[in-house]
Amino acid sequence: MSETAQIPTRSAFPTIVAILGAFLIFYFLISMTYLETEVGTETPTLERPSLAEHQAIASDKLSKYTVVDASSGKVRLPIERAKELIVSENSK
């Protein structure tokens, strides 16, 4: 008297197709997003001074008087003069 219920079997094909389709949609969305951002990017060029220009700027900073902030009275001294002042202050 026991009757067994028959469960209809479904094919796994539609499930596999749906999963693969979801992966393909995800792949295309991601690839479109990254390709759009990579195409427009260019490496910016930096203008760098030559070695001679850099050395000239550095030597000017080390050998000339310059007003840094006039309102607070800050000036840049030549390096030799700054050394002399430090030595004279510490020798007293």
C-alpha positions in Angstrom: 0.0 0.0 0.0 2.9 2.4 0.1 3.0 4.5 -2.9 6.1 6.3 -3.8 5.7 9.8 -5.1 7.5 10.4 -8.3 9.4 13.6 -8.5 9.8 15.0 -12.0 13.4 15.3 -13.0 14.6 18.5 -14.6 17.4 18.9 -17.0 20.5 20.7 -15.6 21.0 22.5 -18.9 18.9 25.6 -18.3 20.6 26.1 -14.9 24.0 25.9 -16.4 23.1 28.2 -19.2 21.7 30.8 -16.7 24.9 30.6 -14.6 27.2 31.0 -17.6 25.0 33.9 -18.9 25.3 35.7 -15.6 29.1 35.3 -15.6 29.3 36.6 -19.2 27.1 39.7 -18.3 29.3 40.3 -15.3 32.5 40.0 -17.4 31.3 42.4 -20.1 30.2 45.0 -17.5 33.6 44.9 -15.8 35.6 44.9 -19.0 33.6 47.9 -20.4 34.2 49.8 -17.2 37.9 49.2 -17.1 38.5 49.7 -20.8 36.7 53.1 -20.8 38.9 54.3 -17.9 42.2 53.0 -19.4 41.8 54.4 -22.9 41.6 58.0 -21.8 44.4 58.0 -19.3 47.8 59.4 -20.4 50.9 59.7 -18.4 51.4 63.4 -17.5 54.7 64.9 -18.4 56.6 66.7 -15.7 58.8 69.6 -16.6 62.0 69.2 -14.7 64.8 71.7 -14.7 68.2 70.6 -16.1 71.0 69.9 -13.7 72.6 73.2 -14.4 69.4 75.1 -13.7 68.9 73.1 -10.5 72.4 73.9 -9.3 72.0 77.6 -10.2 68.8 77.8 -8.1 70.5 76.0 -5.2 73.5 78.2 -5.3 71.3 81.3 -5.4 69.5 80.1 -2.3 72.8 79.4 -0.5 74.6 82.6 -1.5 72.1 85.5 -1.6 69.9 87.4 0.8 66.2 86.8 0.2 63.1 88.1 2.0 61.0 85.1 2.9 58.2 86.9 4.9 58.4 90.7 5.2 55.5 91.0 7.7 57.2 88.7 10.2 60.8 89.8 9.3 62.0 86.5 8.0 64.9 86.6 5.6 67.2 83.9 4.1 70.9 84.5 4.8 73.8 83.2 2.8 75.1 80.0 4.3 78.5 81.5 5.2 77.0 84.5 7.0 74.6 82.1 8.9 77.6 80.0 10.0 79.4 83.1 11.3 76.3 84.3 13.3 75.9 80.8 14.9 79.6 80.7 15.8 79.6 84.2 17.3 76.3 83.5 19.3 77.7 80.2 20.7 81.1 81.6 21.5 79.8 84.2 24.0 
